Structures are given as structure tokens and as C-alpha cells.
Amino acid sequence: MKCKRCGELAAVKLPSHHAGFCPSCFEGFFKKQVETAVRRHGMIGRDEKVLVAVSGGKDSLALMRVLTDLGHVVEGLHVHLGIPDSSDPVAERTRAFCAASGLTLHVLHTAEHGLAVPDVKDAVRRPVCAVCGKIKRHYFNRFAYENGFAALATGHNLDDETARLFANVLRWDPAYLGTQGPTLPGEGKFVRKIKPLYRLTEFETAAYCFLKGIDHWKAACPYSGGASFTGHKKLIADLEDRSPGQKIAFYEAFLAQGRPHFAGASRGEGQDTLYACAQCGFPSSGEVCGVCRVREQVAAHKARREAV
């Protein structure tokens, strides 16, 4: 196959775009998709400072690189979860990438805040992935707000977004359907949330990292087994294989025609009112926010174990 743009030998085949690209033209395609996402959804201005939530995986590292190459002011935050044999090597790989690329990286250790994920897993009966996600979202937002970032960018790609949309449609969850999208405006102590990679698939971000020589972490989190999104992604991937282009068509049609019908939907009686958490001061649906409650549970669990 020849490159759609220059006619040279293609290195990446994209059936959903009826095209193939050589390495140089694929990078141009990748940048163009991010530029389109940023422009269409008013994600960030040229001079606004952006914090990237950096996991160490392909999507977040690709996002840091492409936003920087597009001229945006970017810094990264990596949340170290304290998971044995996982968190340390992920953090080191992330530091190495940022150092080699001249990018600023901040690292926050949840253990220093009484929230090492192994301790959370022992203390909380809910699925640890849900609690871990809540903790990470809290600290990413908090760091961005306290350090004057205009927006928090995450590496959610098209596969992530279509799987989440599919799950929300299966539940017909109006509140989540009303807010799902590439940009969530900031309000109060919530900074603006943006997803510049939403038009690109996991395969495309993986290809970008390979061609750019980005050494990303590939192993899954040891606590992530059984996550429902994995099954949703497989179903949608099968549909995409049979009919290329369905992922982006599904998602863009939802943004244009579906989401407006759910705008302003309530989460339920008393769920939409937010208060300042009595402990950390960040938004909460009750007197104490979910993250501070988890911290209390972890501390209580440790105290009981030590008392035995």
C-alpha cells in the first residue's frame, strides 16, 4: 500500500480512513486529529497552561508529546499508587521519557497522603479500580487547581470513549450521558477537563509511540482484572473490524445528536448539590468527600490490625 499523501510506501494502514501513511505523514495525520479535537471543542488556548495526567502508558505519553509539538504549554503529573512491583518501574519509565524529552513532570505519592492503593484494597470492600479512579481524579484535579493550570488533559482515546458511551447507553444513565464528551467546562474548584485524543484509536496511539520511539509502560495494572470496559472494547472492536469507521461515527453522532437531549440531567435527589469537604475543602456531595472518607477507612483498618 502507498501513502495516501506522498505516495511512498505506507507503514500504517487505517481502514477507517480508507488510507495508509508513511511514518512522516502518519505523524502529520496524528497531529491533525488532535488539532481538530482541540479546535472543535474549544479545549485550550495557545497560551493556557495544561496539566497532563500521566499514567506512563502509551496514550498519556503520546498526549504529552503531541501537545508539546503543537506548541502548547504542557506539564505532567504522575500519581504513584504504591503498588508493589508496578508503581516504581512505571514511575521510573515516565521520568525517563520526560527527562529525555525536556518535559516537566511532577510525581505525587498517594502513600504520603495515607492512600497507598494496596492499603485501600485491604480496607475498602468496593472494587478497588473504582476507588483508585476516584483517588486519581481527586489529586489530578486538586493539583491542577492549586497550581494554576487552565485545563487537565487526559489520554482517553476513541476506544475508551466509545466503551464508556456504550456502558452508559446500556444503563441509560442520563446524568453521565449529559456530561460525556471531549470537554467538560471548569466550575469552582473543578478545572476544565479535556480529552484531545478522542478522535484517535488505541492502535493509532500505539503506532505513534512506536514511530516516535516513545518507550511506554505496557503491562496492565495487577489489580485491573475483570474490568467491564475490557469486554465492551472487544465488542466494539469486532464491530469496527466488520465495518471500519463505526467507532468515530458512533461517537461523533452521539455528540451532535444524542448528548443535547441529556444536557442538564440530574443525578438524583440531593446528588447535584456540592459542598466544600470539611477536611480538604474540595467539592463533595456530603460533609466529607469520598477520598477523605476512604482515607479515614484506611487509617481505621490499620489501627484495628495494629491493635490485634
HULIN-V189131 format. One record per residue. RES is the residue in one letter. PHI is phi in degrees with one decimal (999 if undefined). OMEGA is omega in radians with two decimals (* if undefined). Layout:
{{RES & PHI & OMEGA} {RES & PHI & OMEGA}}
This chain:
{{M & 999 & 3.11} {K & -97.4 & 3.10} {C & -63.4 & -3.10} {K & -62.8 & -3.04} {R & -93.2 & -3.00} {C & -111.4 & 3.12} {G & 86.5 & 3.08} {E & -75.2 & -3.14} {L & -63.6 & -3.12} {A & -77.0 & 3.08} {A & -105.7 & -3.10} {V & -129.8 & 3.11} {K & -101.9 & -3.12} {L & -123.6 & -3.12} {P & -58.7 & -3.11} {S & -65.8 & 3.11} {H & -109.2 & -3.10} {H & 51.1 & -3.03} {A & -152.5 & 2.95} {G & -133.7 & -3.10} {F & -136.5 & 2.95} {C & -73.2 & -3.09} {P & -54.5 & -3.11} {S & -65.9 & -3.12} {C & -72.0 & 3.07} {F & -66.2 & 3.08} {E & -61.2 & 3.08} {G & -62.9 & 3.08} {F & -60.7 & -3.10} {F & -61.2 & 3.12} {K & -61.2 & -3.11} {K & -63.7 & 3.12} {Q & -64.2 & 3.11} {V & -69.0 & 3.09} {E & -58.0 & 3.13} {T & -63.0 & 3.13} {A & -61.5 & -3.12} {V & -63.8 & -3.09} {R & -70.4 & -3.07} {R & -63.2 & -3.02} {H & -111.8 & 3.07} {G & 51.1 & -3.00} {M & -68.7 & -3.05} {I & -150.2 & 3.01} {G & -84.1 & -3.06} {R & -59.3 & -3.07} {D & -99.6 & -3.14} {E & -80.5 & -3.13} {K & -83.8 & -3.04} {V & -116.3 & 3.01} {L & -100.8 & 3.09} {V & -99.6 & 3.04} {A & -76.0 & -2.98} {V & -106.8 & 3.11} {S & -87.8 & -3.02} {G & 102.5 & 3.09} {G & -83.1 & -3.02} {K & -63.7 & -3.02} {D & -68.7 & -3.08} {S & -69.6 & 3.11} {L & -70.9 & 3.06} {A & -61.4 & 3.14} {L & -64.1 & 3.10} {M & -58.0 & -3.08} {R & -66.7 & -3.04} {V & -70.7 & 3.10} {L & -64.7 & 3.09} {T & -64.8 & 3.13} {D & -63.6 & 3.11} {L & -84.3 & 3.03} {G & 94.0 & 3.13} {H & -84.6 & 3.12} {V & -86.3 & -2.93} {V & -127.2 & 2.92} {E & -133.1 & -3.11} {G & -117.8 & 3.00} {L & -127.7 & 3.06} {H & -108.8 & 3.11} {V & -95.8 & -3.14} {H & -83.7 & -2.98} {L & -91.7 & 3.11} {G & 74.4 & -3.13} {I & -87.4 & -3.11} {P & -56.7 & 3.07} {D & 62.9 & 3.13} {S & -132.6 & -3.00} {S & -63.6 & -3.13} {D & -63.3 & 3.14} {P & -65.0 & 3.09} {V & -63.6 & -3.14} {A & -63.1 & 3.14} {E & -66.0 & 3.10} {R & -62.7 & -3.14} {T & -68.1 & 3.10} {R & -60.7 & -3.11} {A & -62.5 & 3.13} {F & -61.5 & -3.08} {C & -66.3 & 3.11} {A & -63.5 & -3.13} {A & -67.6 & -3.09} {S & -96.3 & -3.13} {G & 69.6 & -3.10} {L & -104.2 & 3.14} {T & -82.0 & 3.13} {L & -127.3 & 3.01} {H & -108.0 & 3.11} {V & -124.6 & 3.11} {L & -113.6 & -3.13} {H & -97.3 & -3.13} {T & -64.7 & 3.12} {A & -60.9 & 3.12} {E & -70.1 & 3.12} {H & -110.5 & 3.11} {G & 72.9 & -3.03} {L & -136.1 & 3.01} {A & -59.2 & -3.00} {V & -60.8 & 3.05} {P & -59.3 & 3.09} {D & -69.0 & 3.09} {V & -62.7 & -3.13} {K & -59.7 & -3.14} {D & -71.7 & -2.99} {A & -92.6 & -3.00} {V & -111.4 & -3.10} {R & -83.2 & 3.13} {R & -69.8 & 3.07} {P & -55.2 & -3.01} {V & -64.8 & -3.13} {C & -61.7 & -3.14} {A & -66.2 & -3.12} {V & -70.1 & 3.11} {C & -60.2 & 3.11} {G & -60.9 & 3.11} {K & -62.1 & 3.14} {I & -63.7 & -3.12} {K & -63.4 & 3.13} {R & -59.7 & 3.13} {H & -60.2 & -3.05} {Y & -75.8 & 3.03} {F & -62.3 & 3.14} {N & -64.3 & -3.10} {R & -62.2 & 3.13} {F & -63.0 & -3.14} {A & -61.4 & -3.12} {Y & -66.6 & -3.06} {E & -71.0 & -3.11} {N & -111.8 & 2.97} {G & 73.5 & 3.08} {F & -80.9 & 3.14} {A & -75.1 & -3.07} {A & -152.0 & 3.03} {L & -111.0 & -3.11} {A & -104.1 & 3.08} {T & -116.3 & -3.05} {G & -89.2 & 3.11} {H & -61.5 & -3.12} {N & -103.2 & -3.08} {L & -62.7 & 3.11} {D & -63.7 & 3.10} {D & -60.6 & -3.03} {E & -70.8 & 3.11} {T & -70.6 & 3.09} {A & -65.7 & 3.11} {R & -66.2 & 3.12} {L & -62.5 & 3.12} {F & -59.7 & 3.13} {A & -63.6 & 3.14} {N & -68.2 & 3.09} {V & -70.8 & 3.11} {L & -58.7 & 3.13} {R & -90.2 & -2.99} {W & 45.7 & -3.11} {D & -89.1 & -3.02} {P & -63.7 & -3.11} {A & -65.4 & 3.13} {Y & -73.0 & 3.09} {L & -65.9 & -3.14} {G & -73.9 & -3.11} {T & -112.4 & -3.13} {Q & -71.0 & 3.12} {G & 172.2 & -3.09} {P & -72.3 & -3.14} {T & -134.8 & 3.04} {L & -120.9 & -3.06} {P & -58.4 & 3.08} {G & -76.3 & 3.10} {E & -156.8 & -3.13} {G & 59.2 & 3.13} {K & -89.9 & 2.99} {F & -93.9 & 3.09} {V & -81.3 & 3.09} {R & -61.4 & 3.11} {K & -109.1 & -3.11} {I & -134.2 & -3.13} {K & -131.1 & -3.05} {P & -66.0 & -3.12} {L & -94.3 & -2.98} {Y & -65.1 & 3.13} {R & -91.4 & -3.07} {L & -117.4 & -3.11} {T & -85.6 & 3.06} {E & -59.8 & 3.12} {F & -60.5 & -3.10} {E & -68.9 & 3.09} {T & -70.1 & 3.09} {A & -64.9 & 3.11} {A & -63.6 & 3.11} {Y & -60.2 & 3.14} {C & -62.9 & 3.14} {F & -62.4 & -3.09} {L & -70.2 & 3.12} {K & -90.7 & 3.14} {G & 70.8 & -3.14} {I & -85.9 & -3.09} {D & -87.9 & -3.06} {H & -103.8 & 3.11} {W & -76.4 & -3.02} {K & -109.4 & -3.07} {A & -73.5 & 3.09} {A & -75.4 & 3.06} {C & -61.0 & -3.12} {P & -64.5 & -3.14} {Y & -100.7 & -2.95} {S & -93.8 & -3.10} {G & -59.9 & 3.08} {G & 86.1 & 3.14} {A & -61.9 & -3.04} {S & -66.1 & -3.11} {F & -61.2 & 3.13} {T & -60.7 & 3.11} {G & -66.0 & 3.11} {H & -61.6 & -3.13} {K & -63.2 & 3.14} {K & -65.4 & 3.11} {L & -62.1 & -3.10} {I & -70.9 & 3.09} {A & -63.6 & 3.10} {D & -64.2 & 3.09} {L & -62.7 & 3.14} {E & -64.5 & 3.11} {D & -62.7 & -3.12} {R & -76.7 & -3.08} {S & -141.4 & -3.08} {P & -54.9 & 3.12} {G & 102.2 & -3.08} {Q & -70.8 & -3.13} {K & -60.7 & -3.08} {I & -68.7 & 3.12} {A & -65.5 & 3.12} {F & -59.2 & -3.04} {Y & -72.9 & -3.12} {E & -66.9 & 3.10} {A & -65.9 & 3.08} {F & -61.9 & -3.12} {L & -61.0 & -3.07} {A & -80.6 & -2.97} {Q & -116.4 & -3.07} {G & -94.1 & -3.03} {R & -57.4 & -3.11} {P & -56.0 & -3.12} {H & -72.7 & -3.11} {F & -107.9 & -3.10} {A & -58.3 & 3.10} {G & 80.6 & -3.13} {A & -64.6 & -3.12} {S & -85.1 & 3.07} {R & -84.5 & -3.13} {G & 127.1 & -3.08} {E & -57.6 & 3.10} {G & 81.1 & -3.06} {Q & -84.7 & -3.07} {D & -92.3 & 3.14} {T & -82.6 & -3.12} {L & -112.2 & 3.12} {Y & -125.7 & 3.03} {A & -82.9 & 3.12} {C & -57.1 & -3.10} {A & -66.0 & -3.10} {Q & -101.5 & -3.07} {C & -108.3 & 3.11} {G & 83.6 & -3.14} {F & -93.5 & -3.00} {P & -55.2 & -3.12} {S & -149.1 & 3.07} {S & -81.9 & 3.11} {G & -137.6 & -3.11} {E & -63.1 & 3.13} {V & -122.3 & -3.09} {C & -72.3 & -3.09} {G & -60.1 & -3.11} {V & -69.0 & 3.11} {C & -67.5 & 3.06} {R & -65.9 & 3.10} {V & -63.3 & 3.11} {R & -59.0 & 3.10} {E & -63.1 & 3.12} {Q & -63.1 & 3.13} {V & -64.1 & 3.14} {A & -62.8 & 3.14} {A & -66.1 & 3.13} {H & -63.9 & 3.11} {K & -63.3 & -3.13} {A & -64.1 & 3.11} {R & -64.9 & 3.14} {R & -66.1 & -3.13} {E & -70.6 & -3.12} {A & -79.1 & -3.12} {V & -74.4 & *}}
